[in-house]
């Protein structure tokens, strides 16, 4: 156990000593859209409570079994080989690392690549740039503390009150998260994911519902646009997270673009218990999504789910509509998942207020 901790400590030390003064992902000049809400608190909330978007957990943040979740995550992360052996080495490699199966019950590795390696890796680098721009000492170290903190809370909340072998935090925190840190600490990785396949942080604007003590509309989402050629007005568009969709981006002018896409959404998560372990199986539905962005900062989105769990979500980010210098964000959710909820954000406060009407 101590050898693993020392090894991770060495990796983190190497990363923390890197350079954060060249900005690949953070855009301090953009005071509108998704870029305007990017800060340590919003990143922590979106990352920690992403799992609450589906029906596997209560959204009441005061009712989460944090103590049980922490103990079980730490036990699995500090004793990985023992718990992987209980789960089965073949099961672990096939479900959590890589396979060629089209079975959604064996696709846990997909979010490991898309979210933990690429998405969280990009956010680590972007957060380093944020800390550097705002004059903090040791920006890489500060970013690593922020990133690892929300990743740990995410695993704790996702674990819930389960006690036993849970290999998901093992693959996330010991394999894919560290590789993501290393990848986005290299100049090659930074250049590739900011130019060749640019990755944008289109995470959501979270809201708090005081009546239910719940976090709503929190979650991490990422997008990419890959142009057909340098002069083309169109690009291949990708959007991934709990909602994953692919389509086309059309550039309306030099700054504004509209993207339309279709794909899947993890509407709910189901716990599947085996003899010695548990793993989560996604309950997949379809999605249709429309996005409008300016300088790759998301201004608004409309996402429709269905037909099994029909739902509509409309989100407008701060800096788009309002009066004078005050332009708040808005959110509306309607359907079988959200019932009816409406929220308004108050920048620069990183958490808006929301009301909800249950059916």
N, C-alpha and C positions, 0 to 999 in steps of 0.2 A: 504494500500500500504506500509506504513512504517513498519507494523508488518512483512510483507513478506520480506522486505529488511533486517530487523534485523535478522530474522530467517536464511536467506541465509548467512548473515554475520557471524552468529554463526557457521553454518556448515563449512564455508570456514576457519574460525579461527581454528576450531578443526582439520581440515585436514592439514592446514598450519603448525601446531605444531608437525606433525608426523616426523618419522625418515626416512631419504632418503639415509642413508650411506650404506645400503645393496642393492646390485644391482640385480634386478630380470629380467629387460628387456633391460637395456643399456649395450652395449658391447664395451668398450673403446679400446680394443685391436684389433678390426677388422677395418682395414683401406681400405676395399674394399666393393663394392656392396652397397646395400641399407643402411647398417649400417654406411658407411663412410660419407653419406650426411645428417645424422640426426643431426639437430641443431635447435635452436629457429627460425631462419629465414626461413629455408625450411619448418618446421612444420607450421609456420604462413602462408606461401604462399599456401601450399597444402591444409590447412584447410580452408582458406578464400575463395579460388577461385575454390574449388572442383566442384561447380555447373556449371562452365563454360565449362565442358566437354560435355554437351549436347546442343541441339539447342534451349533451352528456353531463353537464354540470349546471348547478344553480348559478345565476348571475349575481346573487347577493354576495358581495365581497366580504361581508362580515361573517358569513356562514361557511366559508371555506375551511376545511380541516387542515390548516397550514402546518400544525405540529406533526400530525401523522404523515402528511405528504413530505415534509422535510426529512423526517427520520427515514422514511422508506427510500426516497431519492438518494440520500447520502449513503445508506446501506448498499444500494445497488451500484452507485458510482465508485465507492471505495472497495467493493468486492466484485469487480466486473466478471472475472473468469469463473468464479463460483456461481454467479447468477446466470451467466451465459450457458454454463454446463447444464444447469437445471432446465433452462429454456430449450436447449439443444443448439449445438454449434451450427448445424445445417439450417435450422429454422432462423437463427440470428442472421447468418450471412445472406440467406435467401430473402428474408423479409426486410431486414434493416439496412443491408449494405447494397445488394444489387441482385437482380434476376431479370430474365427475359419473358416472364409470364405476363399475360394480360389480365390475370385475375386480380380484381381490386382488393381482395382479402390479403394479397401478398405484395401490396404496393406501398408499404410503409416507408420504403427507401426513397420514394419520389420527393416527399417534403424534406427529407434529410438533405438531398442535393439542392433542391430549388430554394428552400427556406433557410436552412441552417448553414449550408456551405456558401451559397451565392448571396442570398438575401441578407442574412445576419452578418456575413463577411463584409458586404458593401456598407451596411449600416455602421459596423465598427469603424471602418475607415472614414466614413462621412462624419461620424461623431467626433473622431479625432480632429478633423478639420474644423468642426464647430468649436471645440474647446480651444484650438489654436487661434481662431479668428477672434474669440472673446477673451483672449489674453490669459488663459489658464496655463500654469506651469505643467509640464509633463502631460501634454494632451493625449498621447497614445495610452499612457497608463490610466488617465482619467476615463478615457473611452472604454478601455478594457474592463475597468471596475463597473462602469455603467452597463456595458453589454453583458458581462457574466452575471451581474445581479439580476437583470430581467430574465436572462435565460434560466437561471436557477429558480426564480419565482414561477416562471412558465411551467417548468417541470413539476414543481410542487403542486400547483393548481391542477395541472393535468393528471397527476397521480391521484388526487382526491383522498378518499379514506381507505384506499386499497393498501393492504399489507402483504408483501411477498415479492417474488421476482417480477421486476418491471424493467425490461431491457431498453426501452425507449430512451431514458436519460443516459444510458451507457453509450449508445450510438451517437446521440446528440452531443453530449458534453465531453466525451473522450475521443471522438473520431471527427465528426463533421464540423462542429464549432471550431476546434483548434485548427483544422485544415483551412477553414474559411478565414480565420485570423491570419494565418501564414500566407495564403494566396493573395489577400488584399493588402498585405504588407510589402509585397514585391511590386516594383515598378511595372513589370510585365503584366501582372494581374490588374493593377490599377488602370493601365493604359487600355488593355483589352476590354474591360468592362465599363469603360467610360467613352470608348470610341468605336471599336469594332462591333461589340454587342453591348451597347450602353444599358446599364441597369438603373432605373429610377425608383426612388422610394415614394410609392403612392399609397402609403399606409393611411389609415382612416383617422378621422377627427373624433376622439372619444368623448362620450357624454356620461354624466352621472345622474341617476334617477334617485332623488332623496327619499321618495315614498317607499321604494323597495330596496334602498341601499345597494343599487346595482350599477354596474358599468355596462353601458350600451355602446354599440358601434365601435368597439375597440378591436384592433387587429392589424396585422402587418400584411401589406400587399405590395407587390413589385410589378414593374412594367419594363418592357424593352421595345425599341423600334429599330428595325434593321432595314435600311434603305435598299431599293433595287440598284440604284446607282447614285452618285453624289448630286446629280441634277434632278432626280426624280421627286415629284410631289407626293409619292406614295411610298409606304414602307410596310413590311411585315410587322404585325403588332402582337405582342404577347403580354399577358397579365396573369399573375399567379399568386396564390395564397390559399385561403379557404375557398375563394372563387378563382378558378383557373379557366381562362378563355383566350382564344387566338383569333386574329382577324387582320384587318387592314387599317392603317392610319393614312389619312389624307391631310396634307398640309394646306390650310386655307390661305395662308400668307407666310411671311418670314417668321412670325412668332406663334401663331395659333394653329392648332391641329385638332381634328376630330377622329376618333377611333371607334370602330364598331367591331364587336367580337362575339363569339359564341363558344360555349364549352360546358364545364361541369362545376358544381358546387358541392362541398361537403355539408349537406344540410344538417346532418346529425352524426354523432359518433356512437358506436355501440361497443360495449365492452364484451370481449370474448374470453372466457376463462378456460384455460386448459388445466391439465393435472397439476402442474407446478408453476404456472405463470399466467399472465394476462397480457393480451394485446388488444389494441383498439382497431375496429373495422369501420371504414367510412360508409355512410349511407348517402349514396350519390344521387343528385338530381341534376337537371339541366339548367343552364343559365344563358341569358342574352344580355350583353352589356354595351353601353354607350358612354364614351368619355370625351371631355373637352379639356384641352390643356393649353397653356401658354408658356413658351420656353421650357417645355417639359415639366412644368409645375402643374399638377392636376387642379383644375378649377371646379369641375363638377362631374358627377357620374350618375347614371341611371342603370340599375341592375334588376333584372327580372328573373325569378326562380320559378321552376315548375317542371312538370305538372303535378308531381306527387306532393310537394309542399309549396303551394303557390304563394309568392311573396314579391313585393316591389320595394326597392330602396332607392331613394333619391337623396344625394348629398351635394351640397354646395359649400365649398371651402371659404374661409375668411379672405377678405380682400377683393371679392367679386361684386357683391351687391351691398348697398347701404347708402349712407349719406356722409358727405365731407370726408373726414379721416376715420370714421367708424364704419367698418364693413364686416359684420359678424358672419359666422358660418351657420348653415342650417342643415337639418336632417329630418327626413320623413321615412318611416317604415310602415308598410301596410301588408297584412296577409296572415297566413297560418303560422308563421314563425314569430312575427313581430306584433300581431294584433293591430293596434294603431299606436304609433309613438311619434312624437315631434320634439325636436331639440334645437336649441340655439346656443352658439358658443360666444365667448366674450374674450377675444384676444386682447392681451397676450396670455391670459389665463389658459393653461393647457387642458382644461376640462370644462366642457359645456354643461348645461342643465337640460334635462329631458323629462317630459311627462309621458305617461303611458296609459292607455285605456284597454283593459282586457275584455275579451269577448264574453 
